[in-house]
């Protein structure tokens, strides 16, 4: 993997013209959406007055890191196989927001980063984990617990935030809702869980690391030391309840209905392998990193990789087992405020979830064939080594079928 130099030099306290400038908070995995959006939020919290440096640790240089660079973040590229790059990335860092890499070898990569953090004496680590990490046998959730242990065994001050399913992850279900008026999840109709809004995660994160003056805290407060918090929303929901929340928000004659699907079906959908999905997914996420939701202006999620999809599927299996059906109260314990209800998320983003059943019919009328035929033609081009992915309507091509 090509090693990229730092894009911005981190000012020291002596070099800064701002007397209130205080230290550096780093966010790992900033080249994927979750790390990116947390770093983005830390930059937004500063407003126009920079009081701390945000360092983004990434393996690759992409449009997400470009966006963070433009907002004022320091981008530091790492190679997990070269420990010196990890130590450089964590040098002079007071706080690390530990977002694990969503890859099959994430535990190995996490241990490399925690070893480097210990060597350069990173004072405070906030580990971002997942609900179910403590008692699930699913491999992705077992991995999250192993990552938690890696931090616990090496960090001087640490706190863990286990998150329930983020409301913002429902954007990944947008296509089926728009086209088929269906919310398809691999849980039973009576399975319960308590989704958390990204705004509440960011709020908890900021309360832990940033004081009332907008400066980084010198250290983690004693009451949060070595604590594992589980961040849930304020209410238990089910698939039908989520569908009803969408309907209340969109006020459409085309009501969204919940449908339980198999794990395999949901996996194919989230990976874009279901029938007719390739071009539609490309349209849905085209320019996504530049689109903003109206819900506290967070950037929308980018397409998922296989490891991220597996984690979502494992979480829904955990929900299906009945072990996610509780409210923790930990958001209020950290922020002294109640978490936000799901209804506000769907109201703020109603346009994203409003069904448009005519879209399929229009697409078919323009192409002259349905989605199954479109998929077959795509495969024909791919098998023949062509890279065409636009509409095909020329007579020579049609004559082949």
C-alpha positions as a Python dict, from the first residue, in 0.01 Angstrom:
ca = {
    (1, 'X'): (0, 0, 0),
    (2, 'X'): (137, 339, -93),
    (3, 'X'): (234, 551, 206),
    (4, 'X'): (108, 907, 186),
    (5, 'X'): (273, 1193, 370),
    (6, 'X'): (90, 1411, 620),
    (7, 'X'): (-119, 1673, 445),
    (8, 'X'): (-107, 1930, 723),
    (9, 'X'): (160, 1996, 979),
    (10, 'X'): (27, 1989, 1334),
    (11, 'X'): (105, 2316, 1515),
    (12, 'X'): (257, 2281, 1859),
    (13, 'X'): (125, 2483, 2150),
    (14, 'X'): (425, 2713, 2117),
    (15, 'X'): (365, 2766, 1744),
    (16, 'X'): (-5, 2842, 1774),
    (17, 'X'): (-119, 3204, 1773),
    (18, 'X'): (-424, 3106, 1975),
    (19, 'X'): (-357, 3100, 2348),
    (20, 'X'): (-656, 2870, 2393),
    (21, 'X'): (-535, 2612, 2140),
    (22, 'X'): (-496, 2288, 2332),
    (23, 'X'): (-363, 1961, 2199),
    (24, 'X'): (-473, 1703, 1948),
    (25, 'X'): (-758, 1453, 1929),
    (26, 'X'): (-712, 1176, 1674),
    (27, 'X'): (-976, 965, 1502),
    (28, 'X'): (-881, 634, 1343),
    (29, 'X'): (-1031, 478, 1028),
    (30, 'X'): (-1108, 822, 888),
    (31, 'X'): (-1114, 691, 532),
    (32, 'X'): (-1440, 503, 603),
    (33, 'X'): (-1773, 671, 675),
    (34, 'X'): (-1795, 604, 1050),
    (35, 'X'): (-1450, 741, 1134),
    (36, 'X'): (-1501, 1019, 882),
    (37, 'X'): (-1832, 1137, 1029),
    (38, 'X'): (-1694, 1141, 1385),
    (39, 'X'): (-1393, 1346, 1276),
    (40, 'X'): (-1626, 1569, 1073),
    (41, 'X'): (-1838, 1624, 1385),
    (42, 'X'): (-1538, 1715, 1601),
    (43, 'X'): (-1442, 1974, 1341),
    (44, 'X'): (-1798, 2110, 1331),
    (45, 'X'): (-1809, 2142, 1710),
    (46, 'X'): (-1528, 2398, 1698),
    (47, 'X'): (-1727, 2642, 1488),
    (48, 'X'): (-1516, 2929, 1360),
    (49, 'X'): (-1276, 2925, 1653),
    (50, 'X'): (-1021, 2643, 1646),
    (51, 'X'): (-938, 2531, 1998),
    (52, 'X'): (-790, 2189, 1930),
    (53, 'X'): (-640, 1996, 1643),
    (54, 'X'): (-828, 1707, 1481),
    (55, 'X'): (-598, 1443, 1337),
    (56, 'X'): (-744, 1184, 1103),
    (57, 'X'): (-566, 849, 1078),
    (58, 'X'): (-629, 667, 753),
    (59, 'X'): (-493, 387, 540),
    (60, 'X'): (-590, 540, 207),
    (61, 'X'): (-633, 885, 63),
    (62, 'X'): (-988, 927, -72),
    (63, 'X'): (-1268, 1182, -109),
    (64, 'X'): (-1355, 1145, 260),
    (65, 'X'): (-1008, 1244, 375),
    (66, 'X'): (-1004, 1520, 113),
    (67, 'X'): (-1324, 1661, 261),
    (68, 'X'): (-1182, 1649, 614),
    (69, 'X'): (-863, 1814, 495),
    (70, 'X'): (-1065, 2101, 348),
    (71, 'X'): (-1243, 2142, 681),
    (72, 'X'): (-910, 2180, 860),
    (73, 'X'): (-819, 1830, 975),
    (74, 'X'): (-467, 1697, 972),
    (75, 'X'): (-455, 1380, 763),
    (76, 'X'): (-194, 1120, 856),
    (77, 'X'): (-162, 804, 649),
    (78, 'X'): (-55, 479, 810),
    (79, 'X'): (57, 133, 711),
    (80, 'X'): (-33, -124, 976),
    (81, 'X'): (266, -330, 867),
    (82, 'X'): (502, -46, 955),
    (83, 'X'): (487, 34, 1326),
    (84, 'X'): (681, 357, 1280),
    (85, 'X'): (392, 503, 1079),
    (86, 'X'): (150, 420, 1361),
    (87, 'X'): (376, 579, 1621),
    (88, 'X'): (416, 890, 1407),
    (89, 'X'): (41, 914, 1358),
    (90, 'X'): (-17, 899, 1734),
    (91, 'X'): (267, 1126, 1837),
    (92, 'X'): (163, 1414, 2068),
    (93, 'X'): (-198, 1291, 2071),
    (94, 'X'): (-388, 1353, 2393),
    (95, 'X'): (-709, 1176, 2291),
    (96, 'X'): (-774, 890, 2050),
    (97, 'X'): (-1123, 809, 1924),
    (98, 'X'): (-1064, 445, 1839),
    (99, 'X'): (-1277, 342, 1542),
    (100, 'X'): (-1182, -8, 1434),
    (101, 'X'): (-1106, -94, 1074),
    (102, 'X'): (-1396, -282, 917),
    (103, 'X'): (-1187, -562, 774),
    (104, 'X'): (-1154, -936, 844),
    (105, 'X'): (-824, -880, 1029),
    (106, 'X'): (-954, -585, 1236),
    (107, 'X'): (-843, -736, 1569),
    (108, 'X'): (-486, -774, 1449),
    (109, 'X'): (-488, -418, 1316),
    (110, 'X'): (-639, -288, 1640),
    (111, 'X'): (-365, -451, 1846),
    (112, 'X'): (-101, -290, 1628),
    (113, 'X'): (-258, 51, 1687),
    (114, 'X'): (-301, 2, 2064),
    (115, 'X'): (60, -113, 2093),
    (116, 'X'): (170, 206, 1918),
    (117, 'X'): (-59, 416, 2139),
    (118, 'X'): (97, 264, 2448),
    (119, 'X'): (449, 318, 2318),
    (120, 'X'): (395, 690, 2252),
    (121, 'X'): (181, 728, 2566),
    (122, 'X'): (-156, 837, 2431),
    (123, 'X'): (-328, 947, 2751),
    (124, 'X'): (-696, 883, 2677),
    (125, 'X'): (-874, 640, 2445),
    (126, 'X'): (-1245, 633, 2364),
    (127, 'X'): (-1327, 302, 2198),
    (128, 'X'): (-1624, 297, 1962),
    (129, 'X'): (-1778, -48, 1983),
    (130, 'X'): (-2109, -220, 1919),
    (131, 'X'): (-2402, -346, 2122),
    (132, 'X'): (-2365, -722, 2162),
    (133, 'X'): (-1987, -718, 2192),
    (134, 'X'): (-2008, -857, 2544),
    (135, 'X'): (-2228, -1162, 2498),
    (136, 'X'): (-2264, -1256, 2131),
    (137, 'X'): (-2089, -1546, 1961),
    (138, 'X'): (-2113, -1384, 1618),
    (139, 'X'): (-1761, -1331, 1489),
    (140, 'X'): (-1787, -958, 1420),
    (141, 'X'): (-1920, -891, 1771),
    (142, 'X'): (-1657, -1120, 1924),
    (143, 'X'): (-1401, -914, 1733),
    (144, 'X'): (-1538, -593, 1884),
    (145, 'X'): (-1496, -740, 2233),
    (146, 'X'): (-1139, -846, 2151),
    (147, 'X'): (-1068, -492, 2034),
    (148, 'X'): (-1212, -355, 2358),
    (149, 'X'): (-979, -585, 2553),
    (150, 'X'): (-680, -471, 2348),
    (151, 'X'): (-750, -112, 2454),
    (152, 'X'): (-824, -207, 2816),
    (153, 'X'): (-495, -393, 2852),
    (154, 'X'): (-278, -116, 2709),
    (155, 'X'): (-437, 225, 2771),
    (156, 'X'): (-384, 434, 3081),
    (157, 'X'): (-729, 596, 3065),
    (158, 'X'): (-1008, 443, 2860),
    (159, 'X'): (-1384, 440, 2814),
    (160, 'X'): (-1589, 230, 2574),
    (161, 'X'): (-1903, 336, 2389),
    (162, 'X'): (-2104, 40, 2263),
    (163, 'X'): (-2360, 165, 2015),
    (164, 'X'): (-2693, 28, 1917),
    (165, 'X'): (-2793, 47, 1550),
    (166, 'X'): (-2756, 404, 1424),
    (167, 'X'): (-3066, 575, 1285),
    (168, 'X'): (-2848, 699, 999),
    (169, 'X'): (-2792, 338, 889),
    (170, 'X'): (-3153, 332, 770),
    (171, 'X'): (-3031, 529, 468),
    (172, 'X'): (-2893, 197, 343),
    (173, 'X'): (-3252, 70, 319),
    (174, 'X'): (-3361, 371, 116),
    (175, 'X'): (-3364, 205, -226),
    (176, 'X'): (-3608, -73, -142),
    (177, 'X'): (-3831, 170, 44),
    (178, 'X'): (-3840, 410, -251),
    (179, 'X'): (-3893, 145, -516),
    (180, 'X'): (-4104, -118, -341),
    (181, 'X'): (-4248, 58, -35),
    (182, 'X'): (-4087, -216, 173),
    (183, 'X'): (-3861, -202, 479),
    (184, 'X'): (-3682, -537, 466),
    (185, 'X'): (-3482, -644, 772),
    (186, 'X'): (-3371, -988, 889),
    (187, 'X'): (-3559, -973, 1221),
    (188, 'X'): (-3897, -1099, 1339),
    (189, 'X'): (-4188, -858, 1353),
    (190, 'X'): (-4181, -871, 1734),
    (191, 'X'): (-3802, -834, 1774),
    (192, 'X'): (-3715, -521, 1972),
    (193, 'X'): (-3413, -293, 1987),
    (194, 'X'): (-3343, 74, 2063),
    (195, 'X'): (-3166, 255, 1775),
    (196, 'X'): (-2940, 545, 1867),
    (197, 'X'): (-2909, 867, 1671),
    (198, 'X'): (-2566, 974, 1552),
    (199, 'X'): (-2626, 1308, 1721),
    (200, 'X'): (-2641, 1135, 2060),
    (201, 'X'): (-2320, 942, 1995),
    (202, 'X'): (-2143, 1266, 1900),
    (203, 'X'): (-2288, 1436, 2207),
    (204, 'X'): (-2158, 1160, 2436),
    (205, 'X'): (-1820, 1172, 2267),
    (206, 'X'): (-1793, 1548, 2305),
    (207, 'X'): (-1897, 1540, 2672),
    (208, 'X'): (-1620, 1289, 2743),
    (209, 'X'): (-1339, 1471, 2561),
    (210, 'X'): (-1433, 1842, 2547),
    (211, 'X'): (-1498, 2079, 2837),
    (212, 'X'): (-1751, 2363, 2868),
    (213, 'X'): (-1502, 2608, 2715),
    (214, 'X'): (-1465, 2401, 2400),
    (215, 'X'): (-1117, 2279, 2492),
    (216, 'X'): (-995, 1922, 2510),
    (217, 'X'): (-1004, 1798, 2867),
    (218, 'X'): (-661, 1722, 3020),
    (219, 'X'): (-788, 1373, 3094),
    (220, 'X'): (-1088, 1148, 3127),
    (221, 'X'): (-1301, 1233, 3428),
    (222, 'X'): (-1284, 982, 3713),
    (223, 'X'): (-1653, 892, 3686),
    (224, 'X'): (-1598, 771, 3329),
    (225, 'X'): (-1269, 592, 3388),
    (226, 'X'): (-1264, 232, 3266),
    (227, 'X'): (-1638, 227, 3203),
    (228, 'X'): (-1821, 41, 2929),
    (229, 'X'): (-2129, 237, 2825),
    (230, 'X'): (-2406, 104, 2603),
    (231, 'X'): (-2569, 381, 2404),
    (232, 'X'): (-2930, 313, 2314),
    (233, 'X'): (-3215, 532, 2203),
    (234, 'X'): (-3505, 629, 2433),
    (235, 'X'): (-3755, 375, 2301),
    (236, 'X'): (-3777, 15, 2188),
    (237, 'X'): (-3883, -36, 1829),
    (238, 'X'): (-3959, -326, 1598),
    (239, 'X'): (-3965, -355, 1219),
    (240, 'X'): (-4336, -265, 1200),
    (241, 'X'): (-4284, 27, 1439),
    (242, 'X'): (-4000, 163, 1223),
    (243, 'X'): (-4220, 131, 913),
    (244, 'X'): (-4496, 319, 1095),
    (245, 'X'): (-4253, 596, 1194),
    (246, 'X'): (-4157, 630, 828),
    (247, 'X'): (-4523, 653, 725),
    (248, 'X'): (-4594, 920, 986),
    (249, 'X'): (-4302, 1121, 848),
    (250, 'X'): (-4360, 1086, 474),
    (251, 'X'): (-4741, 1123, 467),
    (252, 'X'): (-4753, 932, 138),
    (253, 'X'): (-5043, 738, -17),
    (254, 'X'): (-4790, 459, -74),
    (255, 'X'): (-4751, 318, 277),
    (256, 'X'): (-4421, 155, 370),
    (257, 'X'): (-4460, -196, 506),
    (258, 'X'): (-4218, -409, 706),
    (259, 'X'): (-4113, -746, 569),
    (260, 'X'): (-3891, -1000, 741),
    (261, 'X'): (-3628, -1136, 505),
    (262, 'X'): (-3355, -1393, 542),
    (263, 'X'): (-3003, -1298, 637),
    (264, 'X'): (-2892, -1403, 289),
    (265, 'X'): (-3147, -1180, 117),
    (266, 'X'): (-3048, -878, 325),
    (267, 'X'): (-2681, -950, 263),
    (268, 'X'): (-2736, -955, -114),
    (269, 'X'): (-2929, -629, -94),
    (270, 'X'): (-2672, -445, 121),
    (271, 'X'): (-2389, -566, -100),
    (272, 'X'): (-2581, -469, -414),
    (273, 'X'): (-2615, -824, -541),
    (274, 'X'): (-2993, -838, -562),
    (275, 'X'): (-3161, -823, -902),
    (276, 'X'): (-3127, -496, -1087),
    (277, 'X'): (-2932, -329, -809),
    (278, 'X'): (-2600, -241, -966),
    (279, 'X'): (-2692, 74, -1155),
    (280, 'X'): (-2951, 181, -899),
    (281, 'X'): (-2702, 163, -612),
    (282, 'X'): (-2457, 364, -818),
    (283, 'X'): (-2723, 630, -872),
    (284, 'X'): (-2822, 632, -504),
    (285, 'X'): (-2471, 689, -373),
    (286, 'X'): (-2337, 906, -655),
    (287, 'X'): (-2187, 1216, -491),
    (288, 'X'): (-2310, 1094, -156),
    (289, 'X'): (-2029, 1244, 47),
    (290, 'X'): (-2134, 1590, -71),
    (291, 'X'): (-2503, 1541, 11),
    (292, 'X'): (-2612, 1645, 358),
    (293, 'X'): (-2910, 1532, 556),
    (294, 'X'): (-3124, 1792, 727),
    (295, 'X'): (-3078, 1605, 1052),
    (296, 'X'): (-2798, 1808, 1212),
    (297, 'X'): (-2634, 1827, 870),
    (298, 'X'): (-2446, 1496, 894),
    (299, 'X'): (-2303, 1353, 572),
    (300, 'X'): (-2500, 1048, 459),
    (301, 'X'): (-2343, 702, 485),
    (302, 'X'): (-2135, 572, 198),
    (303, 'X'): (-2182, 223, 47),
    (304, 'X'): (-2092, -64, 278),
    (305, 'X'): (-1803, -305, 240),
    (306, 'X'): (-1847, -680, 312),
    (307, 'X'): (-1714, -656, 669),
    (308, 'X'): (-1956, -373, 748),
    (309, 'X'): (-2245, -571, 603),
    (310, 'X'): (-2152, -874, 813),
    (311, 'X'): (-2149, -660, 1128),
    (312, 'X'): (-2499, -529, 1049),
    (313, 'X'): (-2626, -881, 982),
    (314, 'X'): (-2472, -1007, 1306),
    (315, 'X'): (-2635, -721, 1494),
    (316, 'X'): (-2977, -809, 1354),
    (317, 'X'): (-2919, -1173, 1453),
    (318, 'X'): (-2847, -1042, 1802),
    (319, 'X'): (-3171, -843, 1793),
    (320, 'X'): (-3357, -1152, 1676),
    (321, 'X'): (-3222, -1344, 1977),
    (322, 'X'): (-3406, -1101, 2207),
    (323, 'X'): (-3096, -970, 2386),
    (324, 'X'): (-3108, -615, 2245),
    (325, 'X'): (-3452, -531, 2383),
    (326, 'X'): (-3362, -290, 2662),
    (327, 'X'): (-3295, 79, 2730),
    (328, 'X'): (-2960, 151, 2893),
    (329, 'X'): (-2997, 513, 3005),
    (330, 'X'): (-2625, 564, 2941),
    (331, 'X'): (-2666, 860, 2704),
    (332, 'X'): (-2826, 1056, 2987),
    (333, 'X'): (-2562, 930, 3232),
    (334, 'X'): (-2294, 1092, 3016),
    (335, 'X'): (-2469, 1400, 2878),
    (336, 'X'): (-2743, 1459, 3136),
    (337, 'X'): (-2989, 1472, 2844),
    (338, 'X'): (-3234, 1220, 2705),
    (339, 'X'): (-3146, 1073, 2364),
    (340, 'X'): (-3352, 1174, 2063),
    (341, 'X'): (-3655, 978, 1947),
    (342, 'X'): (-3638, 808, 1610),
    (343, 'X'): (-3938, 1003, 1482),
    (344, 'X'): (-3729, 1321, 1447),
    (345, 'X'): (-3478, 1146, 1224),
    (346, 'X'): (-3744, 1031, 977),
    (347, 'X'): (-3923, 1368, 985),
    (348, 'X'): (-3600, 1550, 909),
    (349, 'X'): (-3519, 1311, 624),
    (350, 'X'): (-3866, 1227, 494),
    (351, 'X'): (-3773, 1288, 129),
    (352, 'X'): (-3516, 1009, 147),
    (353, 'X'): (-3779, 754, 248),
    (354, 'X'): (-4079, 856, 38),
    (355, 'X'): (-4175, 571, -199),
    (356, 'X'): (-4164, 638, -571),
    (357, 'X'): (-4315, 327, -734),
    (358, 'X'): (-4338, 497, -1074),
    (359, 'X'): (-3959, 509, -1090),
    (360, 'X'): (-3929, 140, -1179),
    (361, 'X'): (-4194, 169, -1451),
    (362, 'X'): (-4028, 479, -1594),
    (363, 'X'): (-3688, 313, -1602),
    (364, 'X'): (-3834, 11, -1781),
    (365, 'X'): (-4014, 229, -2038),
    (366, 'X'): (-3694, 419, -2113),
    (367, 'X'): (-3483, 107, -2156),
    (368, 'X'): (-3742, -109, -2324),
    (369, 'X'): (-3679, -402, -2090),
    (370, 'X'): (-3710, -487, -1723),
    (371, 'X'): (-3449, -507, -1446),
    (372, 'X'): (-3383, -880, -1491),
    (373, 'X'): (-3304, -826, -1859),
    (374, 'X'): (-3088, -527, -1769),
    (375, 'X'): (-2888, -742, -1527),
    (376, 'X'): (-2842, -1011, -1794),
    (377, 'X'): (-2712, -754, -2039),
    (378, 'X'): (-2472, -617, -1780),
    (379, 'X'): (-2337, -969, -1727),
    (380, 'X'): (-2302, -1013, -2104),
    (381, 'X'): (-2081, -705, -2128),
    (382, 'X'): (-1878, -803, -1823),
    (383, 'X'): (-1820, -1155, -1956),
    (384, 'X'): (-1702, -1014, -2289),
    (385, 'X'): (-1464, -777, -2116),
    (386, 'X'): (-1647, -456, -2197),
    (387, 'X'): (-1677, -182, -1938),
    (388, 'X'): (-2003, -31, -2064),
    (389, 'X'): (-2251, 46, -1787),
    (390, 'X'): (-2491, 287, -1952),
    (391, 'X'): (-2819, 217, -2130),
    (392, 'X'): (-2787, -13, -2429),
    (393, 'X'): (-3036, 42, -2707),
    (394, 'X'): (-2846, -2, -3031),
    (395, 'X'): (-2985, -253, -3280),
    (396, 'X'): (-2665, -452, -3315),
    (397, 'X'): (-2672, -530, -2944),
    (398, 'X'): (-3043, -610, -2946),
    (399, 'X'): (-2991, -857, -3229),
    (400, 'X'): (-2773, -1073, -3008),
    (401, 'X'): (-3071, -1161, -2785),
}
